[in-house]
Amino acid sequence: MIPCRAARTPWRRGAALHPQTVSGRLHRLRDLLADDLEDPTTRSELLVLLTAEGVA
């Protein structure tokens, strides 16, 4: 999701998820993180952290 810049369609295709599932997860992430996922710095920091944890 982060490399897709929070765009629903590429993320959904890569994960084979229903569009509503993707929208719901993006809303939940925004609520949980309380950060702007459109901000390049925030996305980069999250990608580094997730990669270090072996999640991304």
C-alpha positions in Angstrom: 0.0 0.0 0.0 2.8 2.4 0.9 4.6 2.1 -2.4 1.3 2.6 -4.2 1.0 6.0 -2.5 -2.2 4.9 -0.7 -4.0 4.4 -4.1 -6.7 1.9 -3.8 -6.6 0.3 -7.3 -2.9 -0.8 -7.5 -3.0 -2.0 -3.9 -6.2 -3.9 -4.4 -4.8 -5.6 -7.6 -1.6 -6.6 -5.8 -3.4 -8.0 -2.9 -6.5 -9.4 -4.7 -8.9 -7.6 -2.4 -12.4 -6.2 -2.9 -12.4 -2.3 -3.3 -14.5 -1.9 -0.1 -12.0 -4.0 1.9 -9.1 -1.8 0.7 -11.1 1.4 1.5 -11.9 0.1 4.9 -8.3 -0.8 5.7 -7.0 2.6 4.5 -9.5 4.4 6.7 -8.5 2.2 9.7 -4.8 2.9 9.0 -5.4 6.6 8.9 -7.4 6.4 12.1 -4.8 4.3 13.9 -1.7 6.1 12.7 -3.2 9.6 13.0 -0.8 10.6 10.2 -1.3 11.8 6.7 -0.6 8.8 4.4 -0.3 11.2 1.5 2.8 12.8 3.1 5.9 11.5 1.4 8.0 11.7 4.6 5.4 9.7 6.5 5.1 7.1 3.8 8.9 6.8 3.6 9.2 6.4 7.4 6.5 3.7 7.4 8.1 1.8 4.5 11.5 1.8 6.3 9.9 0.6 9.5 7.8 -2.1 7.8 10.8 -3.3 5.7 13.0 -3.5 8.8 10.3 -5.7 10.4 10.0 -7.9 7.4 6.4 -6.9 6.7 6.8 -4.8 3.5 
